[in-house]
Amino acid sequence: RPRQVLDPQYGMYVWPCAVVLAQYVWTRRDELRDKTVLGGVSLPGVLAARCGAQVILSDSAETPLCLENCRRSCEANGLRDVDVLGLTWGEISPELTLLPELDVILGSDVFYEPQDFEDVLVTVAFLLRKNPTAQFWTTYQERSSDWSVEALLHRWRLSCVDVHLETFDADKPELAGSSLPGNHSVLMMIITLKTE
């Protein structure tokens, strides 16, 4: 079981979305072995590495503390071959363009603030165009029924499939249980390039 390195900063908690996405990663562990995965600094990416994937972990280039915490988490989990990169949603940086060929991109709770949704999808669209057979696995909390990525998916020529939590035993209340306040209704989708 992966170990967490806890940090009191807001962004470094293991949020319910990460737990649900980690459950999905665990159910797909056999097919992830030897695949190349780009993940965030949280539990799903660390778990993918523990399952035998070649993993690159990333967080915003503007949050060096998160990147350092991720390196500590890798050390705590005995992961020596995991690169940790600063990548920022919406920026097509040299680091982004130089990434190796990817099979899976992981993102838990990246659809958090509506003003950031397009930046997330700009980056995802860039990576999927560079890796046309790759998939973006993402979990998110429905914080408002008014928030939707549907129009943005259409704009960036992306397709989306909802993954029901019961199909991978993630619909148990204790799975996404958290001491953090609020209601945790977690949803999951897989985003791919739209095919003609």
C-alpha positions in Angstrom: 0.0 0.0 0.0 1.5 3.4 -1.0 2.6 5.6 1.8 1.5 9.2 2.0 3.9 12.1 2.9 1.5 14.5 4.6 1.9 18.2 4.5 -0.4 20.7 6.1 -0.7 22.8 3.0 -4.2 22.8 1.4 -3.2 21.3 -1.9 -1.3 18.4 -0.4 -4.2 16.5 1.2 -5.3 13.2 -0.3 -8.7 14.3 -1.6 -11.6 11.9 -2.3 -11.1 12.2 -6.1 -7.6 10.9 -5.7 -8.8 7.9 -3.8 -11.4 7.0 -6.4 -8.9 7.4 -9.3 -6.4 5.3 -7.4 -9.1 2.6 -7.1 -9.5 2.7 -10.9 -5.8 2.5 -11.4 -5.7 -0.5 -9.2 -8.4 -2.3 -11.2 -6.4 -1.6 -14.4 -3.0 -2.4 -12.9 -2.2 -5.4 -15.2 -2.7 -3.3 -18.4 -0.7 -0.3 -16.9 2.4 -2.4 -16.4 5.2 -1.1 -18.6 2.9 1.7 -20.0 4.0 5.3 -19.8 1.9 7.4 -17.5 1.8 11.2 -16.8 0.2 11.8 -13.4 -0.2 14.5 -10.8 1.7 14.4 -7.6 -1.0 12.5 -5.8 -1.9 9.0 -4.9 -3.0 7.7 -8.3 0.4 8.4 -10.0 2.4 6.9 -7.1 0.1 3.8 -7.2 0.6 3.5 -11.0 4.4 3.5 -10.5 4.0 0.9 -7.8 2.0 -1.2 -10.3 4.9 -1.2 -12.8 4.1 1.7 -15.1 6.8 4.1 -16.2 5.5 7.2 -14.4 6.3 10.9 -14.7 4.7 12.9 -11.9 3.9 16.6 -12.3 2.4 19.6 -10.6 2.4 23.3 -11.4 5.9 24.7 -12.1 4.8 27.5 -9.7 4.5 25.2 -6.7 8.0 24.0 -5.9 6.9 22.8 -2.4 4.4 20.4 -4.0 7.0 19.1 -6.3 9.4 18.6 -3.4 6.7 16.8 -1.4 6.1 14.6 -4.4 9.8 13.6 -4.5 9.6 12.8 -0.8 6.5 10.7 -1.4 8.4 8.7 -4.2 11.3 8.1 -1.8 8.9 6.9 1.0 7.4 4.4 -1.5 10.8 3.1 -2.8 10.3 4.7 -6.2 13.7 5.6 -7.7 12.8 5.9 -11.4 10.0 8.4 -11.3 10.7 11.8 -12.8 9.0 14.8 -11.2 8.3 17.8 -13.5 6.9 21.2 -13.1 4.1 21.6 -15.7 1.4 24.2 -15.6 -2.1 23.8 -17.1 -2.5 26.0 -20.2 1.2 26.5 -20.9 2.9 24.6 -23.7 6.3 24.6 -22.1 9.5 23.0 -23.4 9.1 20.3 -20.6 5.6 19.5 -22.0 6.8 19.2 -25.6 9.7 17.0 -24.6 7.7 14.4 -22.7 8.0 10.8 -24.1 5.2 9.0 -25.8 2.3 8.6 -23.3 -0.3 5.9 -22.9 -2.3 7.4 -20.0 -2.7 10.8 -18.3 -4.0 10.8 -14.8 -5.7 13.8 -13.2 -7.7 13.9 -10.0 -9.8 17.0 -9.1 -8.3 19.1 -11.9 -11.7 20.5 -12.7 -11.9 22.5 -9.5 -12.2 26.1 -10.6 -14.3 26.9 -13.7 -11.8 29.6 -14.8 -9.2 26.8 -15.0 -11.2 24.3 -17.0 -10.0 25.5 -20.4 -6.3 25.6 -19.4 -6.6 22.0 -18.3 -8.2 21.0 -21.6 -5.7 23.0 -23.7 -2.9 20.9 -22.1 -4.9 17.6 -22.4 -5.7 18.3 -26.0 -2.1 19.1 -26.8 -0.9 15.8 -25.2 -3.6 13.7 -26.9 -2.8 15.2 -30.3 0.8 14.3 -29.7 -0.3 10.8 -28.4 -3.4 10.0 -30.4 -4.1 6.6 -28.7 -3.6 7.9 -25.1 -6.4 8.4 -22.6 -7.0 11.0 -19.9 -8.4 9.4 -16.8 -9.9 12.0 -14.5 -12.1 12.1 -11.4 -13.8 15.3 -10.2 -16.3 16.5 -7.6 -19.5 18.0 -8.9 -19.4 21.3 -7.1 -22.2 23.0 -9.1 -24.7 21.7 -11.6 -23.9 24.9 -13.6 -20.3 23.9 -14.2 -19.7 21.8 -17.4 -16.8 21.0 -19.6 -19.1 19.8 -22.5 -18.7 23.0 -24.7 -14.9 23.0 -24.0 -14.6 19.3 -25.0 -16.4 20.2 -28.3 -14.1 23.2 -28.9 -10.9 21.2 -28.4 -12.3 18.2 -30.4 -12.2 15.8 -27.4 -14.6 12.9 -26.6 -15.6 11.9 -23.1 -17.0 8.7 -21.6 -18.4 8.6 -18.1 -17.2 5.7 -16.0 -19.7 4.7 -13.3 -18.1 4.2 -10.0 -19.9 0.9 -9.3 -18.1 -0.6 -12.3 -14.8 -0.6 -10.4 -16.2 -0.9 -6.8 -15.6 2.8 -6.0 -19.2 3.6 -5.1 -18.7 2.7 -1.4 -19.1 5.6 1.0 -15.9 4.7 2.9 -13.8 4.7 -0.3 -14.0 8.5 -0.8 -14.4 9.1 2.9 -12.6 12.1 4.1 -12.3 14.2 7.2 -12.4 17.3 5.0 -15.7 19.2 5.0 -18.3 19.1 2.3 -20.2 16.5 0.3 -18.0 14.3 -1.8 -19.9 13.2 -4.8 -17.1 12.0 -7.1 -17.5 11.4 -10.8 -15.1 9.9 -13.3 -14.6 10.2 -17.0 -12.1 9.2 -19.7 -11.3 11.8 -22.3 -9.8 10.9 -25.7 -9.3 12.6 -29.0 -12.5 12.8 -31.0 -12.2 10.5 -34.0 -14.0 11.4 -37.2 
